[in-house]
Amino acid sequence: MSFRELAAARRTHKEFEAEPVDRDTLLDLLEVARYAPNHHLTQPWRFRVLGPEALARLKACAGESESKKLDRAPTLVVASAALTGELVTDEEDVCATAAAIVLVLLAATERGIASYWRTPSVLRTARGRDAIGIPEGERVLGLLHFGAPAREPAARERADVSQYVAVLP
């Protein structure tokens, strides 16, 4: 599969089978993050794989409706960027972490593993961050869901390149 085909095949899955992604496979997916472009090789991305106890703590902070959404996938990974407090560096590091996340999602797609990138509101609260050990100075970029797909979502129409590219003289 070409890179273009891989990118086109990536989907947002909201329904997963119950079997978690095995540890070696998950670590292999997350290892791909190190190839993301990042200024001065800061490698700011941080990934926390939620085990049952961490998930229970997070769910206790989430509230009923949000807690149900945390049960969608059997494997959950919190992605964050370690920040320095320097505005320009932090901006670059957040973008580098987002690029790393995309590489991880593409690696999952390549292996037939369904994924979903979302940021539940509980991860924007001090209580939720504390529940899973996110320190001050890290910005949460999302919760990554992984597992076998329960069904394949349909492709969605995307804007034509002419809608978002301007060629300047």
C-alpha positions as CSV (number, residue, x, y, z in Angstrom):
1,M,0.0,0.0,0.0
2,S,1.4,3.4,-0.9
3,F,1.6,6.2,1.7
4,R,-1.3,8.0,-0.1
5,E,-3.4,4.9,0.0
6,L,-2.6,4.4,3.7
7,A,-3.5,8.0,4.5
8,A,-6.8,7.6,2.6
9,A,-7.6,4.3,4.4
10,R,-7.2,5.8,7.9
11,R,-10.7,6.2,9.6
12,T,-12.1,7.4,12.9
13,H,-13.6,4.3,14.5
14,K,-16.1,4.6,17.3
15,E,-16.9,0.9,17.6
16,F,-14.3,-1.7,18.6
17,E,-14.1,-5.4,19.5
18,A,-13.3,-6.3,23.1
19,E,-9.8,-7.7,22.6
20,P,-7.0,-5.2,23.6
21,V,-4.0,-4.5,21.4
22,D,-1.2,-6.7,22.8
23,R,1.7,-4.8,24.5
24,D,4.4,-5.6,21.9
25,T,2.2,-4.4,19.0
26,L,1.2,-1.3,20.9
27,L,4.8,-0.4,21.7
28,D,5.7,-1.0,18.1
29,L,3.0,1.5,17.0
30,L,4.2,4.1,19.6
31,E,7.8,3.6,18.5
32,V,6.9,5.1,15.2
33,A,6.4,8.4,16.9
34,R,10.1,9.0,17.2
35,Y,10.2,9.7,13.4
36,A,8.0,12.7,13.7
37,P,9.6,16.0,12.7
38,N,10.6,18.0,15.8
39,H,12.7,21.2,16.0
40,H,16.0,20.6,17.8
41,L,15.0,16.9,18.4
42,T,13.1,17.9,21.5
43,Q,11.0,14.7,21.2
44,P,8.3,16.2,23.4
45,W,5.6,13.5,23.0
46,R,4.6,11.5,25.9
47,F,2.3,8.5,25.8
48,R,0.6,6.9,28.8
49,V,-1.1,3.5,28.2
50,L,-4.0,3.2,30.6
51,G,-4.2,0.0,32.5
52,P,-7.4,-1.0,34.4
53,E,-6.6,0.9,37.6
54,A,-5.7,4.1,35.7
55,L,-8.8,3.8,33.6
56,A,-11.0,3.4,36.7
57,R,-9.4,6.5,38.3
58,L,-10.1,8.5,35.1
59,K,-13.7,7.2,34.9
60,A,-14.3,8.2,38.5
61,C,-13.4,11.8,37.5
62,A,-15.3,11.8,34.2
63,G,-19.0,11.6,35.1
64,E,-21.5,9.1,33.8
65,S,-21.9,10.1,30.1
66,E,-18.1,10.8,29.6
67,S,-17.2,7.6,31.5
68,K,-19.3,5.5,29.0
69,K,-17.2,6.9,26.1
70,L,-14.0,5.7,27.8
71,D,-15.3,2.1,27.4
72,R,-15.5,2.3,23.6
73,A,-12.1,0.8,22.9
74,P,-10.1,-1.9,24.8
75,T,-6.8,0.0,24.6
76,L,-6.5,3.7,25.5
77,V,-3.4,5.8,25.3
78,V,-3.1,9.4,26.5
79,A,-0.9,11.6,24.3
80,S,0.7,14.7,25.6
81,A,3.5,17.2,24.9
82,A,6.1,18.1,27.5
83,L,6.4,21.8,27.4
84,T,9.3,24.1,28.4
85,G,7.4,27.3,29.1
86,E,9.0,29.1,26.1
87,L,6.2,30.1,23.8
88,V,7.8,29.4,20.4
89,T,9.4,26.1,21.5
90,D,6.1,25.0,23.1
91,E,4.1,25.8,19.9
92,E,6.6,23.8,17.9
93,D,6.5,20.9,20.3
94,V,2.7,20.7,20.4
95,C,2.8,20.5,16.6
96,A,5.5,17.9,16.7
97,T,3.4,15.8,19.1
98,A,0.4,16.1,16.8
99,A,2.6,14.9,13.9
100,A,3.8,12.0,16.1
101,I,0.2,11.1,16.9
102,V,-0.6,11.0,13.2
103,L,2.3,8.6,12.5
104,V,1.0,6.3,15.3
105,L,-2.5,6.4,13.8
106,L,-1.1,5.6,10.3
107,A,1.0,2.7,11.8
108,A,-2.2,1.3,13.4
109,T,-4.1,1.6,10.1
110,E,-1.3,-0.2,8.3
111,R,-1.7,-3.1,10.7
112,G,-5.5,-3.2,10.5
113,I,-5.9,-1.8,14.0
114,A,-8.8,0.6,14.4
115,S,-8.2,4.0,16.0
116,Y,-9.9,7.1,17.3
117,W,-8.3,10.4,18.4
118,R,-10.4,12.5,20.7
119,T,-9.9,14.7,23.7
120,P,-12.4,14.0,26.5
121,S,-13.2,16.9,28.7
122,V,-12.0,15.0,31.8
123,L,-8.4,15.3,30.5
124,R,-8.8,19.1,30.5
125,T,-9.5,19.1,34.3
126,A,-6.9,19.1,37.1
127,R,-8.7,16.1,38.7
128,G,-8.6,14.0,35.5
129,R,-5.0,14.9,34.8
130,D,-4.0,14.0,38.4
131,A,-5.9,10.7,38.1
132,I,-3.4,9.5,35.4
133,G,-0.3,11.5,36.5
134,I,-0.1,14.3,33.9
135,P,2.2,16.8,35.5
136,E,2.2,20.5,35.2
137,G,4.0,21.5,32.1
138,E,2.4,18.9,29.8
139,R,-0.4,19.6,27.4
140,V,-2.8,16.8,26.7
141,L,-3.4,16.5,23.0
142,G,-5.8,13.6,23.2
143,L,-6.8,10.1,24.1
144,L,-6.0,7.5,21.5
145,H,-8.4,4.6,21.2
146,F,-7.1,1.3,19.6
147,G,-8.6,-2.1,19.0
148,A,-10.0,-4.4,16.3
149,P,-12.7,-2.6,14.3
150,A,-16.3,-3.7,15.1
151,R,-17.3,-2.2,11.7
152,E,-15.6,-0.2,9.1
153,P,-16.8,3.4,8.9
154,A,-17.6,4.8,5.5
155,A,-15.2,7.2,3.8
156,R,-16.1,10.8,4.2
157,E,-15.9,13.4,1.5
158,R,-12.8,15.6,1.7
159,A,-12.2,19.1,0.3
160,D,-10.4,19.3,-3.0
161,V,-6.8,20.5,-2.9
162,S,-7.9,23.7,-4.6
163,Q,-10.0,24.6,-1.5
164,Y,-7.0,24.8,0.9
165,V,-3.9,25.6,-1.2
166,A,-3.0,28.9,-2.6
167,V,0.0,29.2,-4.9
168,L,1.5,32.7,-4.4
169,P,3.4,34.5,-7.1
